[in-house]
């Protein structure tokens, strides 16, 4: 007697069933909060980065497009690489104080 798995596997890599993913609910596009309501936290991090320092901006509430646009602005101002995904903006290097100052100048008054 084989037991049939009724839950969807989290680690599914490939399925030949074209209708397999049709029952997943689509994610709603969240509205981006105004700049003065965003509670951004800026911190330094070295975890799982081979000892290299990165500056993390956490707490952004809004769409991925707005997150990526803010990340691009910060990367340009710092002249450094980085990425924006999963609600985080990662900037390569120690730019904590500069980023906090820029964010406050741009209207993100709840930045720490």
Helices and strands as residue ranges (DSSP letters): G 20-23, G 35-37, E 41-45, E 54-58, H 64-78, E 82-85, E 88-92, H 96-105
